[in-house]
Each structure stands twice: as C-alpha cells, then as structure tokens.
Amino acid sequence: MIDENTRKRLEIELTLAHEAIKNGNVGKARVCCRRIAGEIIAFAKANTQQPTGRSNALVRLESLSLDTSVRENVRQAAQRLRGKLHGNAPRPISTNPLDDLQVIVEHYIQTYGINLNLHLKSK
C-alpha cells in the first residue's frame, strides 16, 4: 500500500494535470503524469524486491517501454509519456497523458494488485 504522504503527492500531481488539460497545457499535464507514473513504477518495483536504483520518472518510463514482458499498449503508453527526442529520431509524444497514465496504472493494478485510489477521469 502506498503511504498517505505519497498518495497525497500523487493526488496533487493529478489535480495539476487535470487543471493543465483544462487550460490547454498538454505539456504540463504530461510532466505531471510522468511523475505519477514514475512513483507507481518505483513503488511496484520496491514491493516486488526489484532494484529501483536512483532512477527518475523518465528512466523508469523508458525501462517500462522496453520491457517485453509487458503488454504492447502499456509499453506504448510509457513511450508516449516519455516523449522527447532520442538522437535524431523523434519519439511519439502523448497528446492524452491522462489516458496514457490510466493504461499504466491499470497495468500495475492488474499485475501487482496495487490500489492507488486515484481519480484519473476528468473532474
């Protein structure tokens, strides 16, 4: 179970993401969703005794996007949230970060039984 302080921090990020979407700032929403996804990935790894290292959300999303044991739609959602350029090759960038986050959250709920009690749908 995610501790209360972390859950509150995730709720704040989620509220900021919803506000950013409402204001047409998809880039800011994507950043908020990256942070949430990064925390969830770290929590899942820690609870399954997998090394988390000192990685950040972008590194965690990159790792998830390359994990062939994970369903393709989850890997693609992670890749879109990760976005950015890789060398000279652009990566797809999420235009619906809350939708991509939901795919990732559902994966961790189904795979690890993590109940985050986050309200991902628009308020």
N, C-alpha and C positions, 0 to 999 in steps of 0.2 A: 504494500500500500504506500502510495506517495504521501510524504509527510505534509501536514497542513500548510506550512510556510511555502513549500514548493507548489502545492496546489493553488494557493492564493496568487503566487507569482505567475503561474500559468494562466489563471483567470484574468489577471491584469493584462497580460500579453494578448489574450484572446479578445478582450474588450477593445484594446488598442487596434487590433487587426480589423474588428468589425467597424470601428469608427473610421479607420483609414479607407476601407472599402466604400463606406457611405460617402466619404469625401473625395472619392475617385483616385486615391493614392494607393494603387495596387502594389507599388514597390515597397512602401512602408508595411503594408499588410503581409507581404511575402517575408520580410525580415522578421516580423513578429511570429509568423507561422514557422519559420526556420528555428527560432529559439525554442518554441514549444516542442517541435519535433525532436530537436537535439536533446532536450531534457527527457523526453519519453524514451528515446533510444538509449540514453545513458542509464536511465532507471531500469529498463528491461535487461540490459547487459549486466548491470550490477546485481540484479536479482537472479540471474542465471549463472553467476560466477564467471562471466566472460570479462576479460580485461577491458576497461574503459579508457585507460590512459588519460592523458591530459588533452584530449581532442576537444574541438569546439563543434558547434552545431553543423557547420559546413562540412567538416571532416566526417562527422557521423552520418550525414545525409549522403555524402559521396560513398561511404562504405556500404550503406544500405542499398544505394543504387547499383552497386556492383555485386551484391550478394545473390548468387544464382539459386540459393535455396529459398528465396523469397519470390512470391508471385510477381509476374511481369508488371501488372498495374501498380503494385506498391513500389517497385524499382523505378518505374517511370514517374510516379508522383514525387519520389525523393529526388530524382534527377531534375524535374521541373522546379521544385522548391530550391534546389541547389543553384540552378541557373548559372549565370556568368559565362565568361569565355574560357575556353581551355586551349591554350596555344592560339592558333589562328582559327580554330573551329568553334563557332558559337554553339552553345547548348540550348535546348529548348528552355524557355523561361515561363514559369507559371503565370497564367493570366487569371487563374482562380485558386489562389493559395489556400483558401479555407477548404475548398473541395479536395485539394491535394493533401492537406493536413488530415482531413477526415479519413481518407484512404489509409494513411499511415497509422492513425490512431486505431482504426478498426482492425488493422493487421495485428497490432500489439494486444488489443483486447482479445481477439480470437486466438492468437498464438500463445500468449502468456497469461491470459485471464486478468489483465490489468484493467481495473475500473477506475477511470480518471475523474468521472463525474464532471466532465467539461461540456459546456453547451456550445457546440460547434455551429449550429444553424444560426442564421441571422436573427438578430433581436428586433 
